[in-house]
Amino acid sequence: MDPLLIKSITRYSAVGVVALIGLILCTSSISCVPAGHVGVVTTFGKVEDDPLDSGINLVAFWRKVHYMSIQTQEEKETASTPTKEGLSVHLESSLLFSLRKDAAVRMYRDVGKDYAKVVLEPSFRSALRGATVKHASQDLYTASRSDIESELEKTLRLILDGYGINCERVLLRDMQLPPSVKEAIERKQAADQDAQQMEFVLKKAKQEAERKAIEAKGIADAQVIIKKDLDDNYIRYLWVMALKEHSGAVIYVPTGSDGLPFFREVHPSRDASKTPPEKKKQP
């Protein structure tokens, strides 16, 4: 074989190998950080101070990138917690949290990627027990549950803020009381509702009685005024108004020369005095 040809083949082969190695090196230096994550870079075990943003980043092949989520996550907790009365309540709850971007490097270096088990679970469980032990079992079963959730959120924010974790929301999802306690609470709630209903009925009856008293007083005052001012002219006025209301009806009433009915005040004593005396029979 021609030595010159052999030399050319060898040269091109070397160039191809170098290009292939360069391509491999370039490919291995590209790191794509997913959305909602940051990249923590380590160089031979040493953690770099600056995290990588989401997207494509150029990283030397001897450096390693670890992904840390900064999205909202849920930590569920199922435990039996004590109440103020010393009862054990089976409680299911959730904690919504997120890791701050500026705390990702420190969290990875000091705690690790499993920080939820190391930091969140114990803190959440401790705060949950501390909150329920201050309240009676019926508070967990009634509208006071929202107050307990707010108290839990406040406590957890103080604890988790030092780790660079945002406490977004605490939810008490489900609660199981002992059957006897649950029945007692339900009976008490039913009794309270009955008492409120009775209070409403009594209040309504009182208002109705006041209304009737006012109405009766008005009628009495009207009667006094009518008796005081009642005369023939007013009676005639009422008669005219009655005729207007019964314009289509046939009414037979004795009338005088003016077409209006006779109105006469009857006084038995006066009428009796006007009765002529009986004539004595002549013997």
Summary of the structure (lengths in Angstrom):
residues: 283
radius of gyration: 49.0
end to end distance: 195.1
largest distance: 195.5
contacts: 672
relative contact order: 0.07
helix: 53%
strand: 22%
